[in-house]
């Protein structure tokens, strides 16, 4: 009943930019934390960034200064602006949201969007 739809991934050259979006829909009263993980083949899943409903953010050291997370609570959407991309940013990116419904509190995940940074 709750879906997170991701978009914005693709192929970009080193130094380029991408903007990922993740829109939650369904039986939602409110969303608390949202964020982004990434996972490259053969590597552990990495928490990239988080944002609370009030706008407090965290960033992994690898992302700080290059990535910016933001959200639009009216649209139940979280964004990830990625600038100065590096080949090591190549990974599948997954958004998540802590969703509050009428009688539930659950974590939901997006389907993933592939980011490839290559010449």
Residue pairs with C-beta under 8 A, 6 or more apart in sequence:
1 26
1 27
1 101
2 24
2 25
2 26
2 27
2 28
2 99
2 101
2 106
2 108
3 24
3 25
3 26
3 108
4 22
4 23
4 24
4 95
4 96
4 97
4 108
4 109
4 110
4 111
5 22
5 23
5 25
5 110
5 111
6 20
6 21
6 22
6 93
6 94
6 95
6 110
6 111
6 112
6 113
7 20
7 21
7 22
7 113
8 18
8 19
8 20
8 21
8 80
8 113
9 18
9 20
9 93
9 113
9 114
9 115
10 18
10 114
10 115
10 116
11 116
11 117
11 118
12 18
12 85
12 115
12 116
12 117
13 117
13 118
13 119
14 85
14 86
14 87
14 117
14 118
14 119
15 84
15 85
16 85
16 117
17 81
17 82
17 83
17 84
17 85
18 82
18 85
18 115
19 79
19 80
19 81
19 82
20 36
20 79
20 80
20 82
20 93
20 95
20 113
20 115
21 77
21 78
21 79
22 34
22 36
22 77
22 78
22 79
22 80
22 95
22 97
22 110
23 75
23 76
23 77
24 31
24 76
24 77
24 97
24 99
24 108
25 76
27 101
27 102
28 76
28 99
28 100
28 101
29 100
29 101
29 102
30 53
30 99
30 100
31 53
31 73
31 76
31 97
31 98
31 99
31 100
32 52
32 53
32 98
32 100
33 50
33 51
33 52
33 53
33 97
33 98
34 50
34 51
34 71
34 78
34 95
34 96
34 97
34 98
35 47
35 48
35 49
35 50
35 51
35 69
35 78
35 95
35 96
36 47
36 48
36 49
36 50
36 69
36 78
36 80
36 93
36 94
36 95
36 96
37 45
37 46
37 47
37 48
37 93
37 94
37 96
38 45
38 46
38 48
38 89
38 91
38 92
38 93
38 94
38 115
39 45
39 46
39 91
39 92
39 94
40 90
40 91
40 92
43 91
46 60
46 62
46 91
47 60
48 59
48 60
48 62
48 63
48 67
48 80
48 93
49 57
49 58
49 59
49 60
49 63
49 67
49 69
49 80
50 57
50 58
50 69
51 57
51 58
51 69
51 70
51 71
51 78
53 71
53 73
55 71
57 69
59 67
59 69
62 88
66 82
66 83
66 84
66 85
67 80
67 81
67 82
67 83
68 80
68 81
68 83
69 78
69 79
69 80
69 81
70 78
70 79
70 81
71 77
71 78
71 79
72 79
76 97
78 95
78 97
80 93
80 95
82 89
82 115
85 115
85 117
86 117
87 117
87 118
88 117
89 115
89 117
90 115
90 116
90 117
90 118
91 114
91 115
92 112
92 113
92 114
92 115
93 112
93 113
93 114
93 115
94 109
94 110
94 111
94 112
95 109
95 110
96 107
96 108
96 109
96 110
97 107
97 108
98 105
98 106
98 107
99 105
99 106
99 107
99 108
